[in-house]
């Protein structure tokens, strides 16, 4: 089946669900994203009236793609984890040892479904702790619906693409987010860097699927890595604190770095 035929098939399927396609000419449908499992999840979300418009891509990643969407005119971010191509083996590094997901079977599909639930749960916890993250709205199988971070239909840029007006204030704000995640949300981001912090009116943390609880066996190692990545990014922009100083302020005890 040609790419054009695939797109027409997808358009027909989505129309059957009652979802309006927005700006379809801006993007191409990929087979590894819109498989039957994903189409079923889209149908269920549309049936529940959680989604009314499907738009173009916001970002692409190793594990999933994010698309613009709307619910009755309200902007959404639609994150779709790819069943066929997501690196589910790497996902297990974060799933193993997390008591919230100890029951999950180790099939590719079950891991990815659990990862979607995990990101939804982590975003809930982070938001309740006052950390600026996308607001999680709903999920089904491998699809997560979240608040859209941007203006109009344009997403906020990654922080690495921004000329920061006050780098030191932003740096200390992000260190504060890491601390609040640990102390109030009881989470460690686990993959924090300039690639998953967006900057609009302030910095926002995204990509929370891999975040683990502090009782995860590798939580403190992930915490050190987050601290190190943020210090590396800001080291040529402002004066940064020592890794050990930040770690002990957040977690106390013995420094988990090399």
C-alpha positions in Angstrom: 0.0 0.0 0.0 1.4 3.4 -1.0 2.0 6.3 1.4 -0.9 8.2 -0.1 -3.2 5.2 0.3 -2.1 4.9 3.9 -3.0 8.5 4.5 -6.4 8.2 3.0 -7.0 5.0 5.0 -6.0 6.8 8.2 -8.2 9.8 7.4 -11.2 7.5 6.8 -10.5 5.7 10.1 -10.2 8.9 12.1 -13.3 10.4 10.5 -15.2 7.3 11.5 -14.2 8.0 15.1 -15.6 11.5 14.9 -12.2 13.1 15.1 -11.5 16.1 12.8 -8.1 16.1 11.0 -6.5 19.5 11.3 -3.8 20.7 8.8 -3.4 17.2 7.4 -1.2 18.5 4.6 1.6 19.4 7.1 2.4 15.8 8.0 2.6 12.3 6.8 1.2 9.2 8.6 3.8 6.6 9.5 2.9 2.9 9.7 4.9 2.4 12.9 2.9 5.0 14.7 -0.7 4.4 13.6 -1.0 0.6 13.9 -4.2 -1.1 14.9 -3.6 -0.8 18.6 -3.1 2.9 18.3 -6.2 3.3 16.1 -8.2 1.4 18.7 -6.9 3.7 21.5 -7.8 6.8 19.4 -11.3 5.4 18.9 -11.8 4.8 22.6 -10.6 8.3 23.5 -12.8 9.8 20.9 -15.8 7.7 22.0 -15.2 9.1 25.6 -15.2 12.7 24.1 -11.6 13.2 25.3 -10.4 14.2 21.8 -12.2 15.9 18.9 -9.3 17.2 16.7 -6.1 15.6 15.5 -3.4 17.9 14.2 0.2 17.9 13.0 3.4 16.7 14.8 4.9 18.7 17.7 8.0 16.5 18.2 9.4 13.1 17.5 11.5 10.9 19.8 13.1 7.5 20.2 10.1 6.1 22.0 7.2 8.1 20.8 5.8 11.1 18.8 3.8 14.0 20.1 1.0 15.6 18.0 -1.1 18.7 18.4 -4.8 18.0 19.2 -7.9 19.7 20.6 -10.9 18.9 22.7 -13.8 21.2 21.7 -11.3 23.9 20.7 -9.0 23.5 23.8 -5.4 22.6 22.8 -3.9 19.2 23.7 -0.7 17.4 23.3 -1.2 13.8 22.0 1.7 11.6 22.9 1.8 8.2 21.1 4.3 5.6 22.2 5.3 3.4 19.2 4.5 -0.3 19.8 6.8 -1.6 17.1 9.9 0.5 17.5 10.0 1.8 21.1 13.0 0.5 23.0 11.1 -1.5 25.6 14.3 -3.1 26.9 15.6 0.3 27.9 12.2 1.0 29.5 12.6 -2.0 31.8 15.6 -0.3 33.5 13.2 2.2 35.0 10.3 -0.2 35.4 12.3 -2.9 37.3 12.4 -2.0 41.0 9.4 0.4 40.8 6.8 -1.2 43.2 4.0 0.5 41.4 4.5 -1.6 38.3 5.9 -4.9 39.8 2.9 -6.8 38.4 3.5 -5.8 34.7 4.2 -8.7 32.3 7.3 -8.4 30.2 5.8 -8.4 26.7 6.5 -5.4 24.5 2.9 -4.3 24.4 2.4 -4.6 28.2 5.6 -2.7 28.9 4.6 0.2 26.7 1.0 0.3 28.0 2.5 0.4 31.6 4.9 3.1 30.5 2.0 5.3 29.4 0.2 4.8 32.7 3.5 5.5 34.5 3.9 8.9 32.7 0.3 9.8 33.5 0.9 8.9 37.2 4.2 10.8 37.3 2.8 13.9 35.8 -0.1 13.8 38.3 2.3 13.6 41.2 4.6 16.3 39.9 1.7 18.6 39.2 0.3 18.2 42.7 3.7 19.0 44.1 3.6 22.4 42.3 6.2 21.5 39.6 5.4 23.0 36.1 4.7 20.0 33.9 2.1 19.3 31.2 -1.3 18.6 32.9 -2.2 15.0 32.3 -5.8 14.6 31.0 -6.3 11.0 30.0 -4.7 7.9 28.6 -5.6 4.7 26.8 -3.1 1.9 25.9 -0.2 3.7 24.3 -1.7 7.2 24.0 -1.4 10.0 26.6 -3.4 13.2 26.4 -1.8 16.2 28.1 -2.0 20.0 28.3 -0.3 21.7 25.4 2.7 23.9 26.3 2.9 26.6 23.8 1.2 29.6 22.2 -1.3 29.2 19.4 -0.3 25.9 17.9 3.4 26.5 18.3 5.0 24.6 21.2 7.5 26.2 23.6 11.1 25.6 22.5 13.5 23.4 24.3 15.6 25.4 26.8 18.7 24.8 24.7 17.2 26.9 21.9 16.5 29.9 24.1 18.6 32.9 25.0 17.8 33.0 28.7 17.1 36.5 30.2 18.5 35.4 33.6 20.4 32.1 33.4 21.3 32.0 37.1 17.6 32.5 38.2 16.5 29.8 35.8 19.3 27.4 36.9 18.3 27.7 40.5 14.6 27.3 39.6 15.4 24.0 37.9 17.5 22.8 40.8 14.5 23.7 42.9 12.3 21.5 40.7 14.6 18.6 41.1 14.5 19.1 44.9 10.7 19.4 44.9 10.3 16.3 42.7 12.3 14.3 45.3 10.9 15.8 48.5 7.2 16.5 47.6 6.4 14.3 44.6 8.7 11.5 45.7 10.1 11.2 42.2 13.5 11.4 40.4 13.1 12.5 36.8 15.8 10.1 35.7 16.6 11.7 32.3 16.6 15.4 32.9 18.6 17.5 30.4 18.2 20.5 28.1 16.3 18.3 25.7 13.3 17.7 28.0 12.9 21.2 29.6 10.7 23.6 27.6 10.9 27.3 28.1 8.0 29.7 27.8 7.2 32.2 30.5 9.2 29.8 32.7 10.9 26.4 32.4 8.7 23.3 32.2 9.7 19.7 32.8 8.5 17.2 30.2 9.0 13.5 29.4 8.2 12.0 32.8 7.7 8.4 31.7 11.0 7.2 33.1 10.7 9.0 36.5 11.1 6.6 39.4 10.3 6.7 43.1 13.2 7.2 45.6 13.0 3.6 46.7 13.9 2.4 43.2 17.3 0.7 43.4 18.9 3.1 40.9 17.0 6.3 42.0 20.1 8.0 43.6 22.2 7.3 40.5 19.5 8.8 38.3 19.4 11.8 40.7 23.1 12.4 40.3 22.8 12.1 36.5 20.0 14.7 36.5 22.1 17.1 38.6 25.2 16.5 36.5 23.3 17.2 33.2 21.8 20.4 34.5 25.2 21.6 35.8 26.8 20.8 32.5 24.2 22.8 30.5 24.4 25.8 32.8 28.2 25.8 33.5 29.0 28.3 30.7 25.9 30.4 31.5 26.2 31.1 35.2 27.9 29.9 38.3 26.7 26.4 39.3 26.6 24.7 42.6 28.7 21.6 43.3 27.1 18.2 42.5 27.6 16.9 46.0 26.2 20.1 47.5 23.0 19.7 45.5 22.7 16.0 46.1 23.1 16.3 49.8 20.7 19.2 50.0 18.1 17.1 48.1 18.7 13.5 49.4 21.1 13.8 52.3 23.4 10.8 53.1 26.2 9.5 51.0 26.8 11.0 47.5 25.9 8.4 44.9 28.2 9.7 42.2 31.4 8.1 41.0 
